[in-house]
Each structure stands twice: as structure tokens, then as C-alpha cells.
Amino acid sequence: MHQDIIDGLLQPVARISPKYFYDQCGSELFEAITRLPEYYPTRTERTLLKERAHDIAQAVGAVSTVIEPGAGNGEKGRVLCGILRPTHFVGVDISTEILQEGMARLRQEQPTVDARAVTADLTNHLELPADIPFAHRLVFYPGSSIGNFDPPQALEWLRRARTWIDNTGGLLIGIDLPKELAVLEAAYDDAAGVTARFNRNVLAHVNRLIGSDFDASQWSHRAFFNTKASRIEMHLEADRRQLVRWPGGRREFAQGERIHTENSYKYPLPAFSAMLREAGFTRARWWTDERHWFALIHAQP
Ligand code: AVI
């Protein structure tokens, strides 16, 4: 169980997968991040979706089913259903309860939508309900979630998404664009310290999962833009030398040694378009805000 966490901790540069951010507390902290003045992606994407709703609906055309991997509480999906009016919506996520509540709310607010919750870990094969129409599907992947994968995994994810649709289907995906360094770094190191708490919380979660004894108060949040790789990197840095133990193992960290906890890639539009083509999406159109900070892309096979 959770051997991947232990393997990561024992790497020369220790790492913890960002998927472990999202326990109950981490999910609440992420919600708080999306409301921070410095964290522009959620707000910019929401405005884009609202202001360009008509153009997006026209470009996407008829949609039978919206499939949203990582749908969370279904809030963004509900907005999109209001714009596209599909007959079916499939929200996919690992946490059942929040998703089911979200789907119940969607059915209540938009009774013409047959909304389903599918519990799945998206790193595995996705089994959709058999009665979901195959033609005119739209995969919706907002929030620049794709940015948390390294590029080869992101390509793999896009290829997999391509298998969920036929030639009449499409993908609507949000990506965060490269921009001024200060804007990027503030978004991941906010003045109120919410992102720092979010980052440190991963240690409490790991303690519960593998029985380790990390003292989160001994670790500092570090976030910076790696220009060469075009990504924000988040790390936890040891404030002093420390020994971390778990049943059957241990690791000593020197003062200043880091654990790499997240990458958040910022793709220039041409680079992302090339990746879409490689994954089997030959046509794409996009909408960006006036500052060109964020893009919503509609891609088709
Ligand atoms: C979920 N994901 C798109 C966020 C991001 O911006 O990469 C996670 C996050 N990490 C720190 N702040 C937000």
C-alpha cells in the first residue's frame, strides 16, 4: 500500500505526487486557493466561459454527452451544461460523495440532463456506463489540470481522451499560458500563505497513509517558475536537519534539502496545439482573455 510514496521519498531528490494534496483538508485549501486574489486561473477561465459562451456553443455544436474527468463538486460542469444543453453528463472523480452531491444538484437545476457520477482513478482504464451515447461527446477538462502532468504524461492523457470520443466528438480544455514571472510566482506563493498550507498539508496526509512522522512545521513552502521547463515548481524545504521515519524505513534530510511536490506547466499555445495534433486532434480553436493569461481550447479529431 502506497509503496509509490515510499519510493518517492527515497529518490535522490525526494518527491511526493501532487495527487496526495487532495485529502479533505487539502481539497478545502485548494478551494480557498481558487478564491485568492493572486490565483488568477479559476477566475479567468470562469469569465472566459461566461463571456464567450455563445461562440463556444457555436463552435462545439450539438453535444450528446459531456464527460468531465476530475469533476469535483461538478460546479464547472453545471455551468457548461447551461451553455451546451447536453442530454447526458458524466462526472468522473475519485471522491464519490462530493461528486454524487454535485450530480444530484445538476439533475435538480437542469432536469433535462441525465447526470451520472462515475468513481474512478483516472490513471486506470475509464469504464463509462454502457448506455451513454458515443456520438457527439465532449470531454471537458478545465482548470489547467493537464498542467500538473509532465509533458509525456499529458500527451498520454490526451491520447486516452481521444479514445473516449468518436470522430463527431471533441475536447474542451483549459490551459494556463506563460506570463510575467511575478504574476506566476505570486499565484503559487500568495501573501496569506494559503498555498504554503496546502503544500505542507501533503505531509500530514502522507503521515496518515504510510505512518511516517513528518513534522510539517519544520518545512517551508518554496514555489518558483522554472523558465527553461516552462513550469511552476513547488517544493517543501527542510528548515533544519531531520530524520523522518515510517514502519520499515527512514530518510534523513539535511537542512535546506527539498521534497518536490508539484509541477504546473504553462504551455504556449503553439506547443500545446502540437501536442493536441500528436494525440490525434487535428482541428483546434481557442479563446483567451484580453491579457492572454489563460486559454480555453476546443479540439476535434
Ligand atoms: C489543480 N491544479 C491545476 C493547480 C495548479 O494551478 O497547478 C494546483 C495548485 N497548486 C498550487 N496552487 C494550485
py3Dmol code that shows the C-alpha trace and the ligand (Angstrom):
import py3Dmol

protein = """\
ATOM      1  CA  MET A   1       0.000   0.000   0.000  1.00  0.00           C
ATOM      2  CA  HIS A   2       1.308   3.398  -1.035  1.00  0.00           C
ATOM      3  CA  GLN A   3       4.694   1.969  -1.974  1.00  0.00           C
ATOM      4  CA  ASP A   4       4.834   4.793  -4.551  1.00  0.00           C
ATOM      5  CA  ILE A   5       5.043   7.339  -1.710  1.00  0.00           C
ATOM      6  CA  ILE A   6       7.919   5.482  -0.046  1.00  0.00           C
ATOM      7  CA  ASP A   7       9.716   5.056  -3.398  1.00  0.00           C
ATOM      8  CA  GLY A   8       9.340   8.803  -3.992  1.00  0.00           C
ATOM      9  CA  LEU A   9      10.719   9.672  -0.560  1.00  0.00           C
ATOM     10  CA  LEU A  10      13.764   7.506  -1.194  1.00  0.00           C
ATOM     11  CA  GLN A  11      14.694   9.097  -4.532  1.00  0.00           C
ATOM     12  CA  PRO A  12      17.944  11.135  -4.555  1.00  0.00           C
ATOM     13  CA  VAL A  13      15.691  14.214  -4.837  1.00  0.00           C
ATOM     14  CA  ALA A  14      12.689  13.183  -2.768  1.00  0.00           C
ATOM     15  CA  ARG A  15       9.257  13.679  -4.304  1.00  0.00           C
ATOM     16  CA  ILE A  16       5.608  13.257  -3.400  1.00  0.00           C
ATOM     17  CA  SER A  17       2.958  13.075  -6.149  1.00  0.00           C
ATOM     18  CA  PRO A  18       0.591  16.090  -6.200  1.00  0.00           C
ATOM     19  CA  LYS A  19      -2.341  13.671  -6.129  1.00  0.00           C
ATOM     20  CA  TYR A  20      -1.700  13.372  -2.373  1.00  0.00           C
ATOM     21  CA  PHE A  21      -2.552  17.052  -1.858  1.00  0.00           C
ATOM     22  CA  TYR A  22      -6.237  16.259  -2.005  1.00  0.00           C
ATOM     23  CA  ASP A  23      -7.383  14.814   1.301  1.00  0.00           C
ATOM     24  CA  GLN A  24     -10.388  16.566   2.917  1.00  0.00           C
ATOM     25  CA  CYS A  25      -8.252  19.421   4.287  1.00  0.00           C
ATOM     26  CA  GLY A  26      -6.229  19.739   1.066  1.00  0.00           C
ATOM     27  CA  SER A  27      -9.381  19.891  -1.064  1.00  0.00           C
ATOM     28  CA  GLU A  28     -10.728  22.676   1.161  1.00  0.00           C
ATOM     29  CA  LEU A  29      -7.415  24.533   0.941  1.00  0.00           C
ATOM     30  CA  PHE A  30      -7.467  24.187  -2.850  1.00  0.00           C
ATOM     31  CA  GLU A  31     -10.983  25.679  -2.887  1.00  0.00           C
ATOM     32  CA  ALA A  32      -9.578  28.587  -0.851  1.00  0.00           C
ATOM     33  CA  ILE A  33      -6.684  28.950  -3.343  1.00  0.00           C
ATOM     34  CA  THR A  34      -9.139  29.341  -6.232  1.00  0.00           C
ATOM     35  CA  ARG A  35     -10.626  32.392  -4.443  1.00  0.00           C
ATOM     36  CA  LEU A  36      -7.265  34.093  -3.703  1.00  0.00           C
ATOM     37  CA  PRO A  37      -6.613  37.451  -5.379  1.00  0.00           C
ATOM     38  CA  GLU A  38      -3.268  36.149  -6.699  1.00  0.00           C
ATOM     39  CA  TYR A  39      -4.637  32.878  -8.136  1.00  0.00           C
ATOM     40  CA  TYR A  40      -5.972  34.077 -11.495  1.00  0.00           C
ATOM     41  CA  PRO A  41      -6.594  30.749 -13.399  1.00  0.00           C
ATOM     42  CA  THR A  42     -10.003  29.782 -11.956  1.00  0.00           C
ATOM     43  CA  ARG A  43     -11.405  33.308 -12.174  1.00  0.00           C
ATOM     44  CA  THR A  44     -10.029  33.938 -15.663  1.00  0.00           C
ATOM     45  CA  GLU A  45     -11.373  30.665 -17.008  1.00  0.00           C
ATOM     46  CA  ARG A  46     -14.805  31.251 -15.451  1.00  0.00           C
ATOM     47  CA  THR A  47     -15.041  34.729 -17.012  1.00  0.00           C
ATOM     48  CA  LEU A  48     -13.870  33.362 -20.360  1.00  0.00           C
ATOM     49  CA  LEU A  49     -16.523  30.654 -20.295  1.00  0.00           C
ATOM     50  CA  LYS A  50     -19.203  33.185 -19.397  1.00  0.00           C
ATOM     51  CA  GLU A  51     -18.190  35.893 -21.859  1.00  0.00           C
ATOM     52  CA  ARG A  52     -17.511  33.577 -24.783  1.00  0.00           C
ATOM     53  CA  ALA A  53     -20.387  31.181 -24.059  1.00  0.00           C
ATOM     54  CA  HIS A  54     -22.141  31.931 -27.340  1.00  0.00           C
ATOM     55  CA  ASP A  55     -19.006  31.453 -29.522  1.00  0.00           C
ATOM     56  CA  ILE A  56     -18.077  28.304 -27.643  1.00  0.00           C
ATOM     57  CA  ALA A  57     -21.574  26.827 -28.054  1.00  0.00           C
ATOM     58  CA  GLN A  58     -21.461  27.596 -31.774  1.00  0.00           C
ATOM     59  CA  ALA A  59     -18.013  26.086 -32.265  1.00  0.00           C
ATOM     60  CA  VAL A  60     -18.803  22.949 -30.265  1.00  0.00           C
ATOM     61  CA  GLY A  61     -22.181  22.360 -31.954  1.00  0.00           C
ATOM     62  CA  ALA A  62     -24.518  19.558 -30.905  1.00  0.00           C
ATOM     63  CA  VAL A  63     -23.370  17.661 -27.809  1.00  0.00           C
ATOM     64  CA  SER A  64     -24.969  14.468 -26.531  1.00  0.00           C
ATOM     65  CA  THR A  65     -22.732  13.904 -23.522  1.00  0.00           C
ATOM     66  CA  VAL A  66     -20.250  15.959 -21.571  1.00  0.00           C
ATOM     67  CA  ILE A  67     -17.614  13.841 -19.809  1.00  0.00           C
ATOM     68  CA  GLU A  68     -15.675  15.669 -17.125  1.00  0.00           C
ATOM     69  CA  PRO A  69     -12.675  13.851 -15.604  1.00  0.00           C
ATOM     70  CA  GLY A  70     -11.862  15.221 -12.143  1.00  0.00           C
ATOM     71  CA  ALA A  71     -15.306  16.834 -11.927  1.00  0.00           C
ATOM     72  CA  GLY A  72     -15.022  17.514  -8.160  1.00  0.00           C
ATOM     73  CA  ASN A  73     -18.244  19.099  -6.925  1.00  0.00           C
ATOM     74  CA  GLY A  74     -19.486  19.478 -10.521  1.00  0.00           C
ATOM     75  CA  GLU A  75     -19.654  23.279 -10.377  1.00  0.00           C
ATOM     76  CA  LYS A  76     -17.885  23.951 -13.683  1.00  0.00           C
ATOM     77  CA  GLY A  77     -19.796  21.117 -15.342  1.00  0.00           C
ATOM     78  CA  ARG A  78     -23.094  22.710 -14.326  1.00  0.00           C
ATOM     79  CA  VAL A  79     -22.038  25.988 -15.935  1.00  0.00           C
ATOM     80  CA  LEU A  80     -21.039  24.200 -19.148  1.00  0.00           C
ATOM     81  CA  CYS A  81     -24.317  22.230 -19.258  1.00  0.00           C
ATOM     82  CA  GLY A  82     -26.185  25.532 -19.015  1.00  0.00           C
ATOM     83  CA  ILE A  83     -24.324  26.653 -22.148  1.00  0.00           C
ATOM     84  CA  LEU A  84     -24.300  23.455 -24.226  1.00  0.00           C
ATOM     85  CA  ARG A  85     -27.512  21.744 -23.068  1.00  0.00           C
ATOM     86  CA  PRO A  86     -26.320  18.128 -23.469  1.00  0.00           C
ATOM     87  CA  THR A  87     -28.698  15.251 -22.758  1.00  0.00           C
ATOM     88  CA  HIS A  88     -26.103  13.444 -20.611  1.00  0.00           C
ATOM     89  CA  PHE A  89     -23.335  14.466 -18.238  1.00  0.00           C
ATOM     90  CA  VAL A  90     -20.781  12.065 -16.764  1.00  0.00           C
ATOM     91  CA  GLY A  91     -18.711  13.402 -13.879  1.00  0.00           C
ATOM     92  CA  VAL A  92     -15.675  11.268 -13.090  1.00  0.00           C
ATOM     93  CA  ASP A  93     -13.668  11.562  -9.879  1.00  0.00           C
ATOM     94  CA  ILE A  94     -12.023   9.581  -7.113  1.00  0.00           C
ATOM     95  CA  SER A  95     -14.102  11.074  -4.286  1.00  0.00           C
ATOM     96  CA  THR A  96     -17.627   9.695  -4.536  1.00  0.00           C
ATOM     97  CA  GLU A  97     -19.633  11.730  -2.051  1.00  0.00           C
ATOM     98  CA  ILE A  98     -18.871  15.262  -3.251  1.00  0.00           C
ATOM     99  CA  LEU A  99     -19.328  14.157  -6.864  1.00  0.00           C
ATOM    100  CA  GLN A 100     -22.678  12.490  -6.175  1.00  0.00           C
ATOM    101  CA  GLU A 101     -23.960  15.594  -4.416  1.00  0.00           C
ATOM    102  CA  GLY A 102     -22.818  17.672  -7.400  1.00  0.00           C
ATOM    103  CA  MET A 103     -24.598  15.394  -9.875  1.00  0.00           C
ATOM    104  CA  ALA A 104     -27.793  15.476  -7.776  1.00  0.00           C
ATOM    105  CA  ARG A 105     -27.652  19.256  -7.872  1.00  0.00           C
ATOM    106  CA  LEU A 106     -27.163  19.238 -11.648  1.00  0.00           C
ATOM    107  CA  ARG A 107     -30.221  16.985 -12.101  1.00  0.00           C
ATOM    108  CA  GLN A 108     -32.234  19.279  -9.854  1.00  0.00           C
ATOM    109  CA  GLU A 109     -31.181  22.523 -11.554  1.00  0.00           C
ATOM    110  CA  GLN A 110     -31.253  21.152 -15.110  1.00  0.00           C
ATOM    111  CA  PRO A 111     -33.781  18.296 -15.138  1.00  0.00           C
ATOM    112  CA  THR A 112     -33.268  17.594 -18.853  1.00  0.00           C
ATOM    113  CA  VAL A 113     -29.685  16.451 -18.151  1.00  0.00           C
ATOM    114  CA  ASP A 114     -29.153  12.796 -17.244  1.00  0.00           C
ATOM    115  CA  ALA A 115     -26.245  13.352 -14.837  1.00  0.00           C
ATOM    116  CA  ARG A 116     -24.157  10.401 -13.642  1.00  0.00           C
ATOM    117  CA  ALA A 117     -21.288  10.075 -11.202  1.00  0.00           C
ATOM    118  CA  VAL A 118     -18.532   7.610 -12.069  1.00  0.00           C
ATOM    119  CA  THR A 119     -15.961   6.871  -9.388  1.00  0.00           C
ATOM    120  CA  ALA A 120     -12.626   6.125 -10.999  1.00  0.00           C
ATOM    121  CA  ASP A 121      -8.937   6.795 -10.603  1.00  0.00           C
ATOM    122  CA  LEU A 122      -8.088   8.318 -13.961  1.00  0.00           C
ATOM    123  CA  THR A 123      -4.673   6.764 -14.043  1.00  0.00           C
ATOM    124  CA  ASN A 124      -6.509   3.485 -14.764  1.00  0.00           C
ATOM    125  CA  HIS A 125      -8.882   2.463 -17.569  1.00  0.00           C
ATOM    126  CA  LEU A 126     -12.102   4.526 -17.632  1.00  0.00           C
ATOM    127  CA  GLU A 127     -15.273   2.420 -17.697  1.00  0.00           C
ATOM    128  CA  LEU A 128     -18.235   4.563 -18.757  1.00  0.00           C
ATOM    129  CA  PRO A 129     -21.876   3.460 -18.302  1.00  0.00           C
ATOM    130  CA  ALA A 130     -22.854   1.327 -21.346  1.00  0.00           C
ATOM    131  CA  ASP A 131     -25.929   3.410 -22.241  1.00  0.00           C
ATOM    132  CA  ILE A 132     -24.049   6.702 -22.687  1.00  0.00           C
ATOM    133  CA  PRO A 133     -24.231   7.802 -26.356  1.00  0.00           C
ATOM    134  CA  PHE A 134     -20.910   7.553 -28.205  1.00  0.00           C
ATOM    135  CA  ALA A 135     -21.552  10.148 -30.938  1.00  0.00           C
ATOM    136  CA  HIS A 136     -21.202  13.879 -30.201  1.00  0.00           C
ATOM    137  CA  ARG A 137     -19.401  13.530 -26.898  1.00  0.00           C
ATOM    138  CA  LEU A 138     -17.400  16.367 -25.415  1.00  0.00           C
ATOM    139  CA  VAL A 139     -14.584  15.740 -22.944  1.00  0.00           C
ATOM    140  CA  PHE A 140     -14.323  18.748 -20.624  1.00  0.00           C
ATOM    141  CA  TYR A 141     -11.020  19.215 -18.794  1.00  0.00           C
ATOM    142  CA  PRO A 142     -10.934  22.696 -17.285  1.00  0.00           C
ATOM    143  CA  GLY A 143      -8.674  24.422 -14.771  1.00  0.00           C
ATOM    144  CA  SER A 144      -5.343  23.678 -16.462  1.00  0.00           C
ATOM    145  CA  SER A 145      -5.317  20.341 -14.637  1.00  0.00           C
ATOM    146  CA  ILE A 146      -3.359  18.965 -17.615  1.00  0.00           C
ATOM    147  CA  GLY A 147      -0.503  21.231 -16.469  1.00  0.00           C
ATOM    148  CA  ASN A 148       0.122  19.052 -13.419  1.00  0.00           C
ATOM    149  CA  PHE A 149       1.324  16.187 -15.645  1.00  0.00           C
ATOM    150  CA  ASP A 150       4.793  16.138 -17.150  1.00  0.00           C
ATOM    151  CA  PRO A 151       4.551  16.586 -20.961  1.00  0.00           C
ATOM    152  CA  PRO A 152       4.836  12.853 -21.855  1.00  0.00           C
ATOM    153  CA  GLN A 153       2.047  12.045 -19.366  1.00  0.00           C
ATOM    154  CA  ALA A 154      -0.005  14.973 -20.671  1.00  0.00           C
ATOM    155  CA  LEU A 155       0.324  13.575 -24.202  1.00  0.00           C
ATOM    156  CA  GLU A 156      -0.685  10.151 -22.920  1.00  0.00           C
ATOM    157  CA  TRP A 157      -3.720  11.726 -21.185  1.00  0.00           C
ATOM    158  CA  LEU A 158      -4.782  13.456 -24.436  1.00  0.00           C
ATOM    159  CA  ARG A 159      -4.405  10.201 -26.374  1.00  0.00           C
ATOM    160  CA  ARG A 160      -6.600   8.453 -23.813  1.00  0.00           C
ATOM    161  CA  ALA A 161      -9.214  11.222 -24.012  1.00  0.00           C
ATOM    162  CA  ARG A 162      -9.235  10.703 -27.784  1.00  0.00           C
ATOM    163  CA  THR A 163     -10.375   7.087 -27.229  1.00  0.00           C
ATOM    164  CA  TRP A 164     -13.417   8.266 -25.233  1.00  0.00           C
ATOM    165  CA  ILE A 165     -14.886  10.024 -28.291  1.00  0.00           C
ATOM    166  CA  ASP A 166     -15.545   9.167 -31.944  1.00  0.00           C
ATOM    167  CA  ASN A 167     -14.959  11.443 -34.966  1.00  0.00           C
ATOM    168  CA  THR A 168     -18.043  13.516 -34.097  1.00  0.00           C
ATOM    169  CA  GLY A 169     -16.765  14.302 -30.605  1.00  0.00           C
ATOM    170  CA  GLY A 170     -14.404  16.885 -29.166  1.00  0.00           C
ATOM    171  CA  LEU A 171     -12.383  18.135 -26.240  1.00  0.00           C
ATOM    172  CA  LEU A 172     -12.786  21.418 -24.378  1.00  0.00           C
ATOM    173  CA  ILE A 173      -9.679  22.008 -22.300  1.00  0.00           C
ATOM    174  CA  GLY A 174      -8.369  24.884 -20.180  1.00  0.00           C
ATOM    175  CA  ILE A 175      -4.654  25.678 -20.214  1.00  0.00           C
ATOM    176  CA  ASP A 176      -2.645  28.243 -18.323  1.00  0.00           C
ATOM    177  CA  LEU A 177      -0.318  30.290 -20.543  1.00  0.00           C
ATOM    178  CA  PRO A 178       3.217  31.573 -19.823  1.00  0.00           C
ATOM    179  CA  LYS A 179       3.217  35.120 -18.498  1.00  0.00           C
ATOM    180  CA  GLU A 180       5.134  37.641 -16.407  1.00  0.00           C
ATOM    181  CA  LEU A 181       7.221  35.935 -13.729  1.00  0.00           C
ATOM    182  CA  ALA A 182       5.880  37.982 -10.822  1.00  0.00           C
ATOM    183  CA  VAL A 183       2.274  37.127 -11.692  1.00  0.00           C
ATOM    184  CA  LEU A 184       3.051  33.424 -11.968  1.00  0.00           C
ATOM    185  CA  GLU A 185       5.069  33.214  -8.781  1.00  0.00           C
ATOM    186  CA  ALA A 186       2.553  35.196  -6.701  1.00  0.00           C
ATOM    187  CA  ALA A 187      -0.204  32.796  -7.822  1.00  0.00           C
ATOM    188  CA  TYR A 188       1.718  29.937  -6.188  1.00  0.00           C
ATOM    189  CA  ASP A 189       3.061  31.856  -3.191  1.00  0.00           C
ATOM    190  CA  ASP A 190       0.202  34.059  -2.009  1.00  0.00           C
ATOM    191  CA  ALA A 191       0.544  36.699   0.683  1.00  0.00           C
ATOM    192  CA  ALA A 192      -1.963  34.991   3.001  1.00  0.00           C
ATOM    193  CA  GLY A 193       0.061  31.762   2.945  1.00  0.00           C
ATOM    194  CA  VAL A 194      -2.815  29.525   1.803  1.00  0.00           C
ATOM    195  CA  THR A 195      -0.698  27.797  -0.864  1.00  0.00           C
ATOM    196  CA  ALA A 196       2.023  27.242   1.739  1.00  0.00           C
ATOM    197  CA  ARG A 197      -0.522  25.490   3.991  1.00  0.00           C
ATOM    198  CA  PHE A 198      -1.795  23.488   1.010  1.00  0.00           C
ATOM    199  CA  ASN A 199       1.759  22.372   0.237  1.00  0.00           C
ATOM    200  CA  ARG A 200       2.631  21.482   3.850  1.00  0.00           C
ATOM    201  CA  ASN A 201      -0.669  19.631   4.316  1.00  0.00           C
ATOM    202  CA  VAL A 202       0.629  16.899   1.995  1.00  0.00           C
ATOM    203  CA  LEU A 203       2.971  15.820   4.821  1.00  0.00           C
ATOM    204  CA  ALA A 204       0.080  15.302   7.252  1.00  0.00           C
ATOM    205  CA  HIS A 205      -1.705  13.263   4.574  1.00  0.00           C
ATOM    206  CA  VAL A 206       1.414  11.175   3.886  1.00  0.00           C
ATOM    207  CA  ASN A 207       1.817  10.581   7.649  1.00  0.00           C
ATOM    208  CA  ARG A 208      -1.669   9.081   7.747  1.00  0.00           C
ATOM    209  CA  LEU A 209      -1.114   6.989   4.612  1.00  0.00           C
ATOM    210  CA  ILE A 210       2.288   5.438   5.396  1.00  0.00           C
ATOM    211  CA  GLY A 211       2.584   6.026   9.168  1.00  0.00           C
ATOM    212  CA  SER A 212       5.510   8.449   8.823  1.00  0.00           C
ATOM    213  CA  ASP A 213       6.372  11.119  11.390  1.00  0.00           C
ATOM    214  CA  PHE A 214       6.890  14.255   9.295  1.00  0.00           C
ATOM    215  CA  ASP A 215       6.644  17.417  11.406  1.00  0.00           C
ATOM    216  CA  ALA A 216       5.027  19.796   8.899  1.00  0.00           C
ATOM    217  CA  SER A 217       6.013  22.832  10.975  1.00  0.00           C
ATOM    218  CA  GLN A 218       9.680  22.092  10.147  1.00  0.00           C
ATOM    219  CA  TRP A 219       9.183  22.537   6.404  1.00  0.00           C
ATOM    220  CA  SER A 220       8.960  25.713   4.328  1.00  0.00           C
ATOM    221  CA  HIS A 221       6.984  26.280   1.156  1.00  0.00           C
ATOM    222  CA  ARG A 222       9.022  27.104  -1.953  1.00  0.00           C
ATOM    223  CA  ALA A 223       7.441  27.974  -5.314  1.00  0.00           C
ATOM    224  CA  PHE A 224       9.227  29.368  -8.351  1.00  0.00           C
ATOM    225  CA  PHE A 225       8.985  29.450 -12.122  1.00  0.00           C
ATOM    226  CA  ASN A 226      11.452  27.228 -13.946  1.00  0.00           C
ATOM    227  CA  THR A 227      11.728  29.195 -17.186  1.00  0.00           C
ATOM    228  CA  LYS A 228      13.565  26.520 -19.123  1.00  0.00           C
ATOM    229  CA  ALA A 229      10.900  23.886 -18.428  1.00  0.00           C
ATOM    230  CA  SER A 230       8.069  26.482 -18.509  1.00  0.00           C
ATOM    231  CA  ARG A 231       6.654  25.280 -15.216  1.00  0.00           C
ATOM    232  CA  ILE A 232       5.963  26.406 -11.695  1.00  0.00           C
ATOM    233  CA  GLU A 233       7.690  24.066  -9.273  1.00  0.00           C
ATOM    234  CA  MET A 234       6.544  23.595  -5.714  1.00  0.00           C
ATOM    235  CA  HIS A 235       8.851  22.129  -3.105  1.00  0.00           C
ATOM    236  CA  LEU A 236       8.988  21.679   0.657  1.00  0.00           C
ATOM    237  CA  GLU A 237      12.339  22.663   2.153  1.00  0.00           C
ATOM    238  CA  ALA A 238      13.644  21.300   5.457  1.00  0.00           C
ATOM    239  CA  ASP A 239      14.160  24.131   7.971  1.00  0.00           C
ATOM    240  CA  ARG A 240      16.748  22.050   9.810  1.00  0.00           C
ATOM    241  CA  ARG A 241      18.306  18.607   9.617  1.00  0.00           C
ATOM    242  CA  GLN A 242      15.765  15.937  10.411  1.00  0.00           C
ATOM    243  CA  LEU A 243      15.114  12.236  10.428  1.00  0.00           C
ATOM    244  CA  VAL A 244      11.767  11.042   9.096  1.00  0.00           C
ATOM    245  CA  ARG A 245      10.695   7.518   9.985  1.00  0.00           C
ATOM    246  CA  TRP A 246       7.934   5.181   8.832  1.00  0.00           C
ATOM    247  CA  PRO A 247       7.341   1.479   9.521  1.00  0.00           C
ATOM    248  CA  GLY A 248      10.195  -0.315   7.799  1.00  0.00           C
ATOM    249  CA  GLY A 249      12.078   2.764   6.597  1.00  0.00           C
ATOM    250  CA  ARG A 250      13.557   6.180   7.237  1.00  0.00           C
ATOM    251  CA  ARG A 251      15.229   9.081   5.495  1.00  0.00           C
ATOM    252  CA  GLU A 252      17.450  11.797   6.780  1.00  0.00           C
ATOM    253  CA  PHE A 253      17.052  15.259   5.292  1.00  0.00           C
ATOM    254  CA  ALA A 254      19.801  17.863   5.536  1.00  0.00           C
ATOM    255  CA  GLN A 255      18.887  21.455   6.342  1.00  0.00           C
ATOM    256  CA  GLY A 256      17.709  23.079   3.102  1.00  0.00           C
ATOM    257  CA  GLU A 257      17.054  19.750   1.361  1.00  0.00           C
ATOM    258  CA  ARG A 258      13.844  19.687  -0.625  1.00  0.00           C
ATOM    259  CA  ILE A 259      10.928  17.432  -1.460  1.00  0.00           C
ATOM    260  CA  HIS A 260       9.487  18.161  -4.921  1.00  0.00           C
ATOM    261  CA  THR A 261       5.685  18.189  -4.583  1.00  0.00           C
ATOM    262  CA  GLU A 262       4.271  19.657  -7.816  1.00  0.00           C
ATOM    263  CA  ASN A 263       4.896  20.935 -11.319  1.00  0.00           C
ATOM    264  CA  SER A 264       2.388  23.184 -13.030  1.00  0.00           C
ATOM    265  CA  TYR A 265       3.269  23.566 -16.703  1.00  0.00           C
ATOM    266  CA  LYS A 266       2.412  26.738 -18.603  1.00  0.00           C
ATOM    267  CA  TYR A 267       2.126  25.894 -22.299  1.00  0.00           C
ATOM    268  CA  PRO A 268       2.484  28.430 -25.117  1.00  0.00           C
ATOM    269  CA  LEU A 269      -0.474  27.877 -27.475  1.00  0.00           C
ATOM    270  CA  PRO A 270       1.664  26.616 -30.415  1.00  0.00           C
ATOM    271  CA  ALA A 271       3.340  23.985 -28.214  1.00  0.00           C
ATOM    272  CA  PHE A 272       0.015  22.789 -26.854  1.00  0.00           C
ATOM    273  CA  SER A 273      -1.529  22.688 -30.343  1.00  0.00           C
ATOM    274  CA  ALA A 274       1.354  20.488 -31.499  1.00  0.00           C
ATOM    275  CA  MET A 275       0.705  18.132 -28.607  1.00  0.00           C
ATOM    276  CA  LEU A 276      -3.006  18.001 -29.496  1.00  0.00           C
ATOM    277  CA  ARG A 277      -2.114  17.057 -33.072  1.00  0.00           C
ATOM    278  CA  GLU A 278       0.208  14.334 -31.840  1.00  0.00           C
ATOM    279  CA  ALA A 279      -2.649  12.949 -29.757  1.00  0.00           C
ATOM    280  CA  GLY A 280      -4.983  12.752 -32.763  1.00  0.00           C
ATOM    281  CA  PHE A 281      -6.814  16.070 -32.584  1.00  0.00           C
ATOM    282  CA  THR A 282      -6.355  17.692 -35.984  1.00  0.00           C
ATOM    283  CA  ARG A 283      -8.519  20.789 -35.608  1.00  0.00           C
ATOM    284  CA  ALA A 284      -8.463  23.314 -32.774  1.00  0.00           C
ATOM    285  CA  ARG A 285      -9.798  26.729 -31.983  1.00  0.00           C
ATOM    286  CA  TRP A 286      -9.250  28.712 -28.843  1.00  0.00           C
ATOM    287  CA  TRP A 287     -10.381  31.663 -26.808  1.00  0.00           C
ATOM    288  CA  THR A 288      -8.184  33.687 -24.491  1.00  0.00           C
ATOM    289  CA  ASP A 289      -8.777  36.612 -22.130  1.00  0.00           C
ATOM    290  CA  GLU A 290      -7.520  40.040 -23.140  1.00  0.00           C
ATOM    291  CA  ARG A 291      -4.289  39.671 -21.119  1.00  0.00           C
ATOM    292  CA  HIS A 292      -3.633  36.264 -22.775  1.00  0.00           C
ATOM    293  CA  TRP A 293      -3.209  34.603 -19.395  1.00  0.00           C
ATOM    294  CA  PHE A 294      -5.427  31.576 -19.936  1.00  0.00           C
ATOM    295  CA  ALA A 295      -6.910  29.716 -22.915  1.00  0.00           C
ATOM    296  CA  LEU A 296      -9.915  27.513 -23.490  1.00  0.00           C
ATOM    297  CA  ILE A 297      -9.306  25.226 -26.446  1.00  0.00           C
ATOM    298  CA  HIS A 298     -11.870  23.237 -28.421  1.00  0.00           C
ATOM    299  CA  ALA A 299     -10.105  20.400 -30.234  1.00  0.00           C
ATOM    300  CA  GLN A 300     -11.604  17.885 -32.654  1.00  0.00           C
ATOM    301  CA  PRO A 301     -10.307  14.689 -34.260  1.00  0.00           C
TER     302      PRO A 301
END
"""
ligand_1 = """\
13
AVI
C -5.099 21.727 -9.802
N -4.027 22.477 -10.450
C -4.402 22.877 -11.803
C -3.479 23.590 -9.645
C -2.376 24.343 -10.428
O -2.507 25.550 -10.571
O -1.442 23.705 -10.896
C -2.936 23.093 -8.319
C -2.312 24.169 -7.480
N -1.182 24.078 -6.834
C -0.933 25.188 -6.193
N -1.894 26.046 -6.422
C -2.786 25.409 -7.227
"""
view = py3Dmol.view(width=600, height=400)
view.addModel(protein, "pdb")
view.setStyle({"model": 0}, {"cartoon": {"style": "trace"}})
view.addModel(ligand_1, "xyz")
view.setStyle({"model": 1}, {"stick": {}})
view.zoomTo()
view.show()
